[in-house]
Amino acid sequence: MLQPPDTPEHGHTPGEVAARIDAPPGKGVLGDVVYGAIDGSVTTFAIVAGVAGAGLSPFIVLALGFANVLADGFSMAVGNYSATKAQVDNVARVREIEKRHIDLYPDGERLEVREILRRKGLTGKVLEAATDAICADREAWIALMVEGEYGLGEVDPRPLRAALATFGAFLAAGMVPMLPFLFGLADAFRVSAGLTLVVFFAIGALKSLWSLAPWWRSGAETLAIGGVAAGLAYVVGTLFQV
């Protein structure tokens, strides 16, 4: 059974509650950072492992690795920007629909508000009073419909921030497997493999800060996933060994 923390995650005074509700953080960049970091380390090390398995020179490792970090990282960032922007545009489209419906069909939209509140547990006079209060505030009415009818959040995901977070995480994690080759270390591939496994574990441990899983389990899970991908790349590379 989970025990409550000794220190609360945030304050609950009237001022703190109002400030937090007035400035919600949105979905944040955690998913973008984890997504970019895992993909950056996996894909770059896959190239390193494949080239090493094929017995090619460190120069080729660096050439292909840098090409992957820049091109694939940029591609992921652009893709994430487009996907996140589509979410923002969809919320805007739904808001316009609800504005028009409230103007044209207020009674029907009021019934929808009442049903949404009823499913949240309100009944009787409290339900009717809450319905009246929501429908008296146009912005609150629209916000409730966007969330309750369409299941969409009102906080914009900030597509540019998401793209930059993905690209930055991809670059940072993607450079790690190439560092031993860049500095000309002896047995560079083994060092690269070790560093990459550390990165996999670190990314997983970082994820545990936003989950209920212990840091070691989250780290081990990400390590296993990344390790399998890297191992497959190395095996494929050996099939084309020079």
N, C-alpha and C positions, 0 to 999 in steps of 0.2 A: 504493500500500500504506500502510495506516495505521501510524503510528509510535507506540509507547507514550509516554505523557506523562512528562516529567521528574519530576513530583511525583505520587505515587499519589493516587487519589481518597479512599482511607481507609487507616488503618493495619492492620497484619497481625500485631501481637503477640497472644499468647494472650488477654490481658485485653481488647484492643480487639475482637478477633473475638467473644469471648463477649458483650461488652456490645452489640455491633451485632446479633447473632443474638437476644439476649434482648429487644431493643426494636426490632423492625422498623418502618420508617416507614410501611408501608402504601402505598397507591397515591398518596398525596399529593393536592394540590389543583391541580396543573398543568393537567390536563385541564379541570377546572371553571373555572379562571380564564381559560384561552384560549377555551373555549366561551362563557362569559359575555361576555368582552370583545369578541370578534368579533361575536357576535349583537347586543350593545348598540350598537356603532358602526355596524354595517350597517343594522339596523332603524331606528335613530334618524336616520341620514343619509338613508335611503330616504324617510322622512317629510319631512325637510327638502328633499330634492331634488324630491320629488313636488309639495310645496306651492310651492316656488320655480318649478318648471317650469310650474305652473298660474297663476303670477303673483299669488298671494295675499299677504296682508300678513304681516309678521314676527310679529305677535301670534298669528296662527294657527299659524305655525311653532312658537312657544314652547308654545302650549297643547297642540298635538298631540304635540310632542316630550316635554314633561314627562309627559303621560299615558302615552306609550309607555314611557318610562324606568321609571316607577313600576309600572304595571300589567304590562307585559310582563316586566320584570325580576323582579317578585314571582312571576309565573306560571312563569317558567323556574326560579326557586329552588325553588318548591314541587314542580315536576315532577322536578327533579333529586333533591330530598329523597326523594320517593316511589320513584323508580327505585333510588336507592342503598339505601334502607331495604329494598326488595324483595330486593336482593342479600344483605344481612345476614340477613334472615329465611330466605332460601333456604339459606344456609350452616348456620344453626341447625337447619333442618328436616333437612338431610342428615346432620348430626351425630347427631341423635336416631335416624335410621334405622340408622346404623352402630352406635350403641350397642346398639340392640335386636338387630341381626343378630349382633354379637359375642357377646351373651348366649345367643342361641338357636341360632346356627349357627357356632360357633367354628372348626370344622374347615374349613368352606367359606370363611370370612373369612381364615383363615390361608393357604389356597391363593391367594386374591386378593393378599395381601401378597407372597407368594413370586413371583407372576407380575409384579407391579409392579416388584419389585426385580430380577427377571431381565431385564426390559426396560430397566433402567437399567445393565445390563452386568455384574451380579454372576453368578457361576457357582460350581458345586461346593460345597466346604465353606464358603467365604465366604458364599455365598448362603444356605445353611442356617443359619449362625450369625447372619447379619443378620436373617433371618426370626424366629429364636428371640428375638433381642434386641428387635425391634420389638413382637412379640406379648406380651412380658413387661411392657411398659409400655402400659397401656390408653390413655392420652392420646396417646402417640406413634402407637399403632395407629390410633386414630380420625383423627388428623391426616393420616397417610399415606393412608388410604382416601378422605378428603375431597378431597385433592389428586390422588392417583393414579387413582382410579376416576371421580371427577366433574369433575376439572379445576378445582376451586374453591380459592381462596386462603384461608388461615386468618385473615388480618389483616382486622379489620372496617373497612369504608370510611368510617365516621363520617358518617352522612347529614346531620347538622346542619351540620357543618363544610363539607361539600360544597355545601350549599344557600347558606350564608353567603358562601362564596368566589364562587359563581356570581353572586349578587345584587350583591355588592360590585364585582366586575369589570364587570358590566353597567352599574351606575350610573356608575362612573368613566369607562368608555369611551363610554357613551351620552350623557354630558353634553357631551363635546367638540364635536360638531357644532352644538350650540345656543349655545355661548359667544359667537360673534360677534353673534348676534341678541340675546342677553341683554344685552350691553354696547353695543348699538346701533352697531356698527362700520359704516363705509361699505363697500359692496360685500360685505355679510355673507356672501352665498352662496358667493362665490369663496374667501373666507377659511375658511369652514366646510369646503368641499371640500378645501382644502389641508391643514387640520388633521386631517381625517378620514383622508386618505391617509397622513399621517405616523403616525397611530395604527395603521392597517393594517400599515404596514411595521414599526413598533416591536413589535407583537404577534408578527409573524413572526420578527423578529430574536430576541425573547425565547424563542420555541420552540426556536431552534437550540441553546440551552444544554442541552437534553435530547435532542438528536438528533445525527446525524453530518453533517448538512447545514451548510454555511457560513452565517453569519448573514445575509449579503447575499442568498443564494439563498432561504432560508426567508422573509426579509422580502419579497422580490420576489414570491414565490408567494402569500403572504397579501394583498399589495397588489393583485395581479392579480384575485384572487377577490373581494375587497371592492370594487374598482373596477368590476368588471362588474356587481355587484349594485346599486351606487349609480347607475351609468349607466342601467341598465334602469328604475330608479325615476324618474329625471329624464325619460327619454323618455316614459314613461307619463304623467307629470304634464303634459308639454307638450300631450298629446292633449286635456286638459281645461282648457287655458289660458283664463282669463277675458278 
